[in-house]
Amino acid sequence: MWDRTTERARPGGTGVLARLARENSGSTAIIFAGVAAVLLVAVGAMIDYGRTSNLRGEMQAAADAAVLAAGRQAALQGNDLITTARSHFDQNLVSGAAQAITHFSATRADGVTTVRVRANVETTFLAVAGIETVEAEVISRAAFQSSPVEVALVLDNTGSMASHMASLRSGATDLVEMLYDRGGEQNVDVAVVPFNGAVNIGSNAPLSWLDTGGQAQYHAYWLRSRWVAFDPSCTPGGGGGGEDPGPGTGGGDRTAFLGGIIERLGESVAGFFAVPSARAGDPDNPPAGYDVSSDGCYLINSHTINLFDLFDAIPNATWKGCVEARPEPFDADDTPPSNSNPDTRWVPYFWPDESDRFETWVYPFPNDYLPEDESQVPAPFSFNGSQYFHTYWQGKYNGTAAVIDETGPETTGPNKACPDPILPLGSPKVQVLNKINGLSHWFGSGTNGAQGVVWGWRVLSPGEPFTQGKPAGQTKKIMVLMTDGMNGIVDQATDTTWSDFSAYGYLQHGRIAPKTYQAYREHLDARMLQACTNAKADDITIYTITFGNIDAATEALYEQCASEPPYHYSAATVGELEEAFGTIGEHITKIRLVH
């Protein structure tokens, strides 16, 4: 008789499966086979779906890379968009996985780029259950940041850019196209600020911005109170009332001392050897518009001269719009112009007519556009063979038509070297692009990054002088500053001026001391850095580009001006210059995944 107790005690008889395995009945075997099959299918499904999940993850990563890469190229549409996206997608898949793809699409609508991918994964274990493939699908979407942005392009238009203006225009155009294509015209506003030795704010600037009364401390600083004629029959006795043009040693980094002595001798050699005579000029009753030195020997320009009057006195000249730098600290800040303080208003840039070449030994000045006529000088005074007197003679601005050429890049006249005017914010895209494509280089004056930066800031700020900028907090404000050289002023081989004219005047009779080229450069570097600091404190993000063979000091200056070290780009070649503009555009218009 069968003993259950004995059965339970047999080895291997403790488990259900073990009992089913030992069971000899047909029904039990069928049940066991069914359970095993179910378990096998379940395990197989886990393996097959795991493979599918891994491929889906890989497809998602590849689709994300593809939508970002294709999405950055906002102009791509149709098959071009698909081809670009598919290329990047395939590059990010493992070898052979692309064979599983059954559908790939890339579309763009309302600024959003979408990539959709489907694949069929062949099964191994599920095929036993009749499921031969499993479909995997991923969708990736990307869009550009659409927050409003205002951008000021502050671009070096000096003569040294002559052979590189095409690359500058190309790089700046690509940047602007990228900004508008990605952000939309409703979110993007661009200003253009060309600079060289000065900045042109436009000849239609409101009079409320300008020192129309000649009251600012540096208004006609280079011209007023200058000694402009001498009485050869007079013995100089002590001057007074004006500034002696005499020798000076201020050139420093050029040999000015000897030349200055020669200049002084040219002005008064006759006086040194003349027989003493009665005072020729009466300091108490000078000719109209002039002063006379206390010894009566020198005729002196008026202490008050209005440059707008000089423009009016040249019948074929009008102010083009360039301005001089304001006195410190206003030259590096955004203080609005005020009637209560003339130094907050801008003085018109006026490059004076320089000396005629009245003798073969006279230096050929670069900006001689009016004649200096001895007959204009009231008796008993004379130019007495002085280049200095010829250059600073006020009386030549008397209604005589000037020899003027403002077509550029080499110009003559009171607006010499004045670059293209600022294009403020608020212009449509086509006007911005036309402005950039029309930019030209201008010979003369120098490079004044300080005034470039401060005017870039002024077009972005909402207050005067330019008021097109949105209030703080309503938009991102960005300045892109580009140069191909160090700050400085162009040399002239004469002790009359020592240099070309600029927003800070001449080196000889300008506003910067000591009167050396190195001191001038250091002053502009310091004022530029102050302007950069002020602009960044006003929540303006600054990107900088240096181009060409830049010295280490200038490189360091522009890196320090940038909001962060990575925001400075050093471009050695024209290709790198255009690439720098593109990289800045990428950074401004960051694209992000939205799905």
Salt bridges, closest charged atoms under 4 A:
GLU7 OE1 - ARG10 NH1 2.58
ASP48 OD1 - ARG51 NH1 3.38
ASP90 OD1 - ARG86 NE 2.85
GLU137 OE2 - ARG116 NH1 3.89
GLU137 OE2 - ARG118 NH1 2.94
GLU150 OE1 - LYS477 NZ 2.48
GLU177 OE1 - LYS429 NZ 2.98
ASP181 OD1 - LYS429 NZ 3.61
ASP211 OD2 - HIS219 ND1 2.73
GLU243 OE1 - ARG226 NH1 2.54
ASP244 OD2 - ARG264 NH1 2.59
ASP291 OD2 - HIS303 NE2 3.12
GLU324 OE1 - ARG511 NH1 3.91
GLU328 OE2 - HIS523 NE2 3.48
GLU328 OE1 - ARG527 NH1 3.84
ASP331 OD1 - ARG527 NH2 2.79
ASP333 OD1 - ARG326 NH2 3.16
ASP353 OD2 - LYS396 NZ 2.67
GLU372 OE1 - HIS390 ND1 2.91
GLU372 OE2 - LYS396 NZ 3.33
GLU410 OE2 - LYS416 NZ 2.71
ASP491 OD1 - ARG254 NE 3.70
ASP495 OD1 - ARG254 NH1 3.73
ASP525 OD2 - ARG521 NE 3.67
ASP551 OD2 - ARG521 NH2 2.68
GLU555 OE2 - HIS568 NE2 2.63
GLU586 OE1 - ARG72 NE 3.77
GLU586 OE1 - ARG182 NH1 2.90
